[in-house]
Amino acid sequence: MPTEETQTRTGEAPRRPRIRLDQPLTPRRKLIPDYDPEAFGRMSERIARFLGTGRFIVWMTVIIIAWVAWNVAAPDALRFDTYPFIFLTLMLSLQASYAAPLILLAQNRQDDRDRVNLEQDRKQNERSIADTEYLSREVAALRIGLGEVATRDWIRSELQDLLKELEEQQRSVAKGEVFPGDGDRGRDVDDR
């Protein structure tokens, strides 16, 4: 295997070091710090939930009234935002610029949860429909099977018919008309 020196002397391009697939790569430095998207999403939902309450509106109103009152009634040396209240406008714009994406993020997370719940409900409905169809087929099979099963009344009527037939045979034998072994042949004694 040629070394780096022989590669440069012969004009070959230096080979890249062989990458080992059985060892993990060393992590690269990132310009943006890592964050947990799930934790950030939960925090944004809490903020969005708070921004949608009456408590937020009351606190925001109190802060704005206090801000305006301080900057109107305080001595000139202590005022930090004079009449056009440009700093107050900047703060409200900053708050709105952060609130809107946080609210959208919370809504997206809620949409994702709703989509998952809808998918689970759809799968549950499919299973319920499949179970209902299976049970319907089983009930139909049982009905068909029960149509072929002898009921108590049918057996009773068959036994009564058989009993009547036996009684008739006994009467015939007693009169001497039929031999006991002949059964339904109906031969008289004289025919023998």
Buried (B, 14 or more C-beta within 10 A) or exposed (E): EEEEEEEEEEEEEEEEEEEEEEEEEEEEEEEEEEEEEEEEBEBBBEBBEEBEEEEBEEEEEEEBEEBBEEBEEEEEEEEEBEEEBEEBEEBBEEEEEEBEEBBEBBEEBEEEEEEEEEEEEEEEEEEEEEEEEEEEEEEEEEEEEEEEEEEEEEEEEEEEEEEEEEEEBEEBBEEEBBBEEBEEEEEEEEEE
